[in-house]
């Protein structure tokens, strides 16, 4: 008798909630497909617009998340769940989850701050959190950076928005600094003239501001020159490496010695 009652109750529950559950599942499936289509369409609209590339992946992810939350709430409503009670429960759960995921929320807030104040954009070359690379994408919680040796670095937005960062792409020009040493006894004026000639021969080095060459240090084994030149930001590393190579090739031909650490030992023989 009890078994029959249980079966009757299960059948009644199936009759009452079966169509609703089936409808909710269908809505979730169709809604998921519609959301994907809408986010793709929104992405295409942003690609055709003049919107900042930094905003596109962030807004696309944010809109996708909001639409999925709305779809989930709609499916629960179809099952007959009271939305007022559910929203109150959702708020309490959200508070608990927020406290547990404080770091994640900090990353979300950091992403918003980055997109508002724009300390860097997609395509900029930055140095932050111990990494250097080109900003490939700014997401809701993380920023994707590609290093010069083609490694993908994922940096949380929280620390990125609150710590020090160097953006090498902000200014059009950069200063290149070298330290060039000659041996004691070499002609200082000749060395200065050779260094300036090498700088003038490189068309990538700007004429204004003028190249600076000055004796910076009388070191243990060398007389060191400080060389400072200005170049366009994309030319920085090419100029840096080429100048070093040219100094090595030219100094020998000019009779200038590139010193290396050495020690003179004097032996005194007692009579």
Protein Blocks (a to p, Z undefined) as FASTA:
>chain_A
ZZmmmmmmmmmmmmmmmmmmmmmmmmmmmmmmmmmmmmmmmmmmmmmmmcdfklmmmmmm
mmmmmmmmmmmmmmmmmnopafklmmmmmmmmmmmmmmmmmmmmmmmmmmmmmmmnopac
ehiacdeehiacddfbdcfkbccdddfkopacdddfklmmmmccddfklpmbdcdddddd
ddehiafklmmmmmmmmmmmpmkbcfbdcdddddfbdcfkbccddddddddfklmmmmmm
mmmmmmmmmmmmnopacddddddddddddZZ
